[in-house]
Amino acid sequence: MSSMIKISPSILSADFSKLGDEVISLEKAGADYIHIDVMDGHFVPNLTIGPEVIKKLRPLTKKTFDVHLMISPVDNFIKDFAEAGADIITFHPEATSNISKTIELIKDKNKKVGISLKPKSNINLIEDYLDKIDLVLIMSVEPGFGGQKFMPEVLEKTKAVRDLINKKNLNIDVEIDGGINFENCAKAKDAGANILVSGSTVFKENNGDLKKNIEILRNN
C-alpha cells in the first residue's frame, strides 16, 4: 500500500521569504507533489499566492504542481494558473456556476482536473462528474488557514468517495488535506486516500527534517 501513497507537502507552511529554496528542498526530500494553496480572501477568509509566484517556482523543479484553487468565480483564473505551470488544478463545486464547463476549461489546457469537497460539502455535488476528473480532494479542515486540527468525521466521507470510485471502476486519486499528521495519516489511508497533503507536519516536526517527515507520513 505505502508504495502507492503520494505525499504532497503544502508550501503554505513553508518559509515564504525563501520559497524557491523550500521547493528545491522538498524535491530533494522525496516529495511526490508540491501542493499549492491559492486563496482569494473571498471564497475563503485568507489571501495567499497568485499565478506569478507559481511561474517563478516552476523552473526550479519537475515535480507535479498540485494547485488547489479556493477562489470564486474560479473560471476567470484557470487560464492564468494553467499557463503559470500548474499540473493538477483542483476547484470547489461551490465556486462555479457550471461544473462541467469548469472541468472542460481545465482539460482544454491539458491539465489534470481535481474537485474538492469541504467538510460540510455533500458527495452528491461531485457524483455525476467522477468519470470526467482525475482527483477528489477531501478537506479535513475548513479551508482558509494552515495549521488547523484534523476533523476525524471526514474519514467516513473519504471512505464513501473511495467506495463510489471503486464501484464505478474508475482510476481516480483521493487526496486528503487538513491537519494530516503522524497520528492520523494511517486512518486517512485506511479510509481510501492515496495522496496526503501535509504542511505543518512536514515543515515543523523533527526539527524540520523534511525527508524524515515525508517518509513517516508515507509509511506510517
Secondary structure, DSSP 8 states (H G I E B T S, - for coil): -GGG-EEEEBGGGS-GGGHHHHHHHHHHTT-SEEEEEEEBSSSSS-B---HHHHHHHGGG--SEEEEEEE-SSTHHHHHHHHHHT-SEEEE-GGG-S-HHHHHHHHHHTT-EEEEEE-TT--THHHHTTGGG-SEEEEESS-TT-SS----TTHHHHHHHHHHHHHHTT---EEEEESS--TTTHHHHHHTT--EEEESHHHHHGGGG-HHHHHHHHHH-
